[in-house]
Amino acid sequence: KGQFISIIVFVLVVLAIFGFNFYLFDKSDFLNMKWDTFLFKLLINAPLIWIATIANINLNRFSKLEQEYSHKEALAKSYERYKTEIQELEKLGVTGSEELKLKLLEINLEAFKVNPAEHSDKAKPDFSIWDLIQKKKDEKPSE
């Protein structure tokens, strides 16, 4: 549901940006734009671009989570296949199949310990204008 909402928000904002700029920008604006006109258009476009960027970041997170869980599903299926193969080896009387089962279980448990939600937060940090301002303020030498 969240992914669908992010897609809708992203598409609507991009269409709003396009519509706003198509309606308000003339060819003459590019040749001799005044500062007040530029500032007005910037103040309208900046929040729309920011909203589209946030929606895009959310889409990327949903995509990353989907990939992580698909990987876990593939691991589970592989585990079942390998377990079946090891059981076939047991039936044939091959020695060491019990160790193989334990090793397979250990490897899969290690892989399943990883929480996909942890990786989605590390995928791309959120951009904060406030953090940027604070960083610039801290860098200024005190007089």
C-alpha positions as CSV (number, residue, x, y, z in Angstrom):
1,K,0.0,0.0,0.0
2,G,2.8,2.4,0.9
3,Q,4.6,1.8,-2.4
4,F,1.4,2.5,-4.3
5,I,0.9,5.8,-2.4
6,S,4.5,6.8,-3.1
7,I,4.1,6.1,-6.8
8,I,0.9,8.2,-6.9
9,V,2.5,11.1,-5.0
10,F,5.6,10.9,-7.3
11,V,3.6,10.9,-10.5
12,L,1.2,13.7,-9.3
13,V,4.0,15.9,-8.2
14,V,6.0,15.5,-11.5
15,L,2.8,16.3,-13.4
16,A,2.2,19.3,-11.2
17,I,5.8,20.5,-11.8
18,F,5.3,20.0,-15.6
19,G,1.9,21.7,-15.7
20,F,3.0,24.6,-13.6
21,N,6.1,25.2,-15.6
22,F,4.4,24.7,-18.9
23,Y,1.7,27.2,-18.0
24,L,3.9,29.9,-16.4
25,F,7.1,29.8,-18.4
26,D,7.3,31.7,-21.7
27,K,10.1,31.7,-24.2
28,S,10.8,35.3,-23.3
29,D,11.3,34.3,-19.6
30,F,14.5,32.6,-20.5
31,L,15.9,35.6,-22.4
32,N,15.2,38.3,-19.8
33,M,13.9,36.8,-16.5
34,K,13.6,39.2,-13.6
35,W,14.6,38.2,-10.1
36,D,11.2,38.4,-8.6
37,T,9.8,36.1,-11.4
38,F,12.7,33.7,-10.9
39,L,12.2,33.7,-7.1
40,F,8.4,33.1,-7.4
41,K,8.9,30.1,-9.7
42,L,11.7,28.7,-7.5
43,L,9.5,29.0,-4.4
44,I,6.8,27.0,-6.2
45,N,9.0,24.4,-7.8
46,A,11.4,23.7,-4.8
47,P,8.7,22.2,-2.5
48,L,7.4,20.1,-5.4
49,I,10.8,18.8,-6.2
50,W,11.4,18.0,-2.5
51,I,8.1,16.1,-2.3
52,A,9.0,14.2,-5.5
53,T,12.5,13.4,-4.1
54,I,11.0,12.0,-0.8
55,A,8.5,9.9,-2.8
56,N,11.4,8.6,-4.9
57,I,13.4,7.7,-1.8
58,N,10.4,5.8,-0.4
59,L,10.1,3.9,-3.7
60,N,13.7,3.0,-3.5
61,R,13.3,1.7,0.0
62,F,10.3,-0.4,-0.9
63,S,12.2,-1.8,-3.9
64,K,15.2,-2.7,-1.6
65,L,12.9,-4.4,0.9
66,E,11.3,-6.4,-1.9
67,Q,14.7,-7.5,-3.2
68,E,15.8,-8.5,0.3
69,Y,12.7,-10.6,1.0
70,S,12.9,-12.2,-2.5
71,H,16.5,-13.2,-1.6
72,K,15.3,-14.8,1.7
73,E,12.6,-16.7,-0.2
74,A,15.2,-18.0,-2.6
75,L,17.4,-19.0,0.4
76,A,14.5,-20.9,1.9
77,K,13.8,-22.7,-1.4
78,S,17.5,-23.5,-1.8
79,Y,17.6,-24.9,1.7
80,E,14.7,-27.2,1.0
81,R,16.4,-28.5,-2.3
82,Y,19.8,-29.0,-0.6
83,K,18.1,-30.8,2.3
84,T,16.3,-33.1,-0.1
85,E,19.6,-33.8,-1.8
86,I,21.3,-34.6,1.5
87,Q,18.5,-37.0,2.4
88,E,19.0,-38.7,-1.0
89,L,22.7,-39.1,-0.1
90,E,21.7,-40.6,3.3
91,K,19.6,-43.2,1.4
92,L,22.5,-44.1,-0.7
93,G,24.6,-44.6,2.4
94,V,27.1,-41.8,1.8
95,T,29.0,-40.9,5.0
96,G,29.1,-37.3,6.3
97,S,25.5,-36.4,5.4
98,E,24.7,-35.5,9.0
99,E,27.6,-33.0,9.0
100,L,26.3,-31.6,5.7
101,K,22.8,-31.1,7.2
102,L,24.3,-29.3,10.2
103,K,26.5,-27.1,8.0
104,L,23.5,-26.3,5.7
105,L,21.4,-25.4,8.7
106,E,24.1,-23.2,10.1
107,I,24.7,-21.3,6.9
108,N,21.0,-20.7,6.4
109,L,20.5,-19.5,10.0
110,E,23.3,-17.0,9.5
111,A,21.7,-15.7,6.3
112,F,18.2,-15.5,7.9
113,K,19.6,-13.5,10.9
114,V,19.9,-10.4,8.8
115,N,16.9,-8.1,9.1
116,P,16.1,-6.5,5.7
117,A,14.6,-3.5,7.3
118,E,18.0,-2.6,8.8
119,H,19.5,-2.4,5.3
120,S,16.7,-0.2,3.9
121,D,17.6,2.6,6.3
122,K,21.2,2.5,5.3
123,A,20.5,2.4,1.6
124,K,20.4,6.2,1.2
125,P,20.4,8.7,4.0
126,D,17.7,11.3,4.0
127,F,18.8,14.8,3.0
128,S,18.1,17.4,5.5
129,I,18.5,21.1,4.8
130,W,18.6,21.8,8.5
131,D,21.6,19.4,8.9
132,L,23.3,21.2,6.1
133,I,22.7,24.6,7.7
134,Q,24.0,23.3,11.1
135,K,27.1,21.9,9.4
136,K,27.8,25.2,7.7
137,K,27.3,27.0,11.0
138,D,29.7,24.7,12.8
139,E,32.3,25.2,10.2
140,K,32.4,29.0,10.5
141,P,35.3,30.2,12.5
142,S,34.2,32.1,15.6
143,E,35.3,35.7,15.8
